[in-house]
C-alpha cells in the first residue's frame, strides 16, 4: 500500500440472507481511495452503495475479500473514520454542543470544549451551542452532524446521502459548505448520493455502480474547474456519460432540468 492510499478494497463480496436464502449485494469490488480525495458513488437504490460505506466504516462485516484503512485490515469502527447519515441522528435531549462532543466525551473537558467550539465555528453554527436539535432547521442539523463527525479529527469521513432530505436551495448551499470544510480540514471524504449533479459537483472521482449485485461499472475522473460549473459543456458531458450507464434514452433525459436518480 503506497503512502497516499488511505482506503483499499480488494475483491470484496457481501451476501445477506433473506427468507433463508443468500443473495449477493456487492460483487468483486476493487477500489482505492487516496488521502485527501473527495469521491462520490452513484447507482440505483439497492445496489449496495450504503452497504459499501458501512463496510469501510466497520459497521458491517463482509463475506470475502479485503478492506483496509490506513494500511490495516478493517476490524470494526474507529475514531479515524467518521460517518454522517441522511438523517442527522442528533440526540434530541442534548444541546448541540453536547451532540458535537458526544464522540469525544472521554477527552479532558478543556480539550473537548475547545474542539467543539472549533468545529461549530467550522460549520458556521457559532451561537447555537445551547440550542436543541428541534430548534434547528434541517440544514443546520446536518451541519451539526458533520461537526460531530469531524470532531474526533478522523482521516476519513463517510457521507451516506447526507443532503437527501434537504430542499434544493439548502442542498446546493450544503454542497458548497462541505467542499469548503473538506478543503480546510483536508479530510478524505466518500459520499453516496442519488443526485448525479451533486456527484459531479463534489466528486474528484465518481464511482458508478450497477444494480444488484452492486459492481463498479466505471470510475470517472473529473476536472476541478469544469465540474464546478454546472452550466458548462464539460459538466453536461460528465452527466451524459453517467446517464448512458443507466438509460437507453439518456439524451432525452438530459433535457429534463430537474431529473435525478
Rosetta blueprint (number, residue, H / E / L):
1 X L
2 X L
3 X L
4 X L
5 X E
6 X E
7 X E
8 X E
9 X E
10 X E
11 X E
12 X E
13 X E
14 X E
15 X E
16 X E
17 X E
18 X E
19 X L
20 X L
21 X E
22 X E
23 X E
24 X E
25 X E
26 X E
27 X E
28 X E
29 X E
30 X E
31 X E
32 X E
33 X E
34 X E
35 X L
36 X L
37 X L
38 X E
39 X E
40 X E
41 X E
42 X E
43 X L
44 X L
45 X L
46 X L
47 X L
48 X L
49 X H
50 X H
51 X H
52 X H
53 X H
54 X H
55 X H
56 X H
57 X H
58 X L
59 X L
60 X L
61 X L
62 X L
63 X L
64 X E
65 X E
66 X E
67 X E
68 X E
69 X E
70 X L
71 X L
72 X E
73 X E
74 X L
75 X L
76 X L
77 X L
78 X L
79 X L
80 X L
81 X E
82 X E
83 X E
84 X E
85 X L
86 X L
87 X L
88 X L
89 X L
90 X L
91 X L
92 X L
93 X L
94 X L
95 X E
96 X H
97 X H
98 X H
99 X H
100 X H
101 X L
102 X H
103 X H
104 X H
105 X L
106 X L
107 X L
108 X L
109 X H
110 X H
111 X H
112 X H
113 X H
114 X H
115 X H
116 X H
117 X H
118 X H
119 X H
120 X H
121 X H
122 X H
123 X L
124 X L
125 X L
126 X L
127 X L
128 X L
129 X L
130 X L
131 X L
132 X E
133 X H
134 X H
135 X H
136 X L
137 X L
138 X H
139 X H
140 X H
141 X H
142 X H
143 X H
144 X H
145 X H
146 X H
147 X H
148 X H
149 X H
150 X H
151 X H
152 X L
153 X L
154 X L
155 X L
156 X E
157 X E
158 X E
159 X E
160 X E
161 X L
162 X L
163 X L
164 X L
165 X L
166 X L
167 X L
168 X H
169 X H
170 X H
171 X H
172 X H
173 X H
174 X H
175 X H
176 X H
177 X H
178 X H
179 X H
180 X H
181 X H
182 X H
183 X H
184 X H
185 X H
186 X L
187 X L
188 X E
189 X E
190 X E
191 X E
192 X E
193 X L
194 X L
195 X L
196 X H
197 X H
198 X H
199 X H
200 X H
201 X H
202 X H
203 X L
204 X L
205 X E
206 X E
207 X E
208 X E
209 X E
210 X L
211 X L
212 X L
213 X L
214 X E
215 X L
216 X E
217 X E
218 X E
219 X E
220 X E
221 X E
222 X L
223 X L
224 X H
225 X H
226 X H
227 X H
228 X L
229 X L
230 X L
231 X L
232 X L
233 X H
234 X H
235 X H
236 X H
237 X H
238 X H
239 X H
240 X H
241 X H
242 X H
243 X H
244 X H
245 X H
246 X H
247 X L
248 X L
249 X L
250 X H
251 X H
252 X H
253 X H
254 X L
255 X L
256 X L
257 X L
258 X L
259 X L
260 X L
261 X L
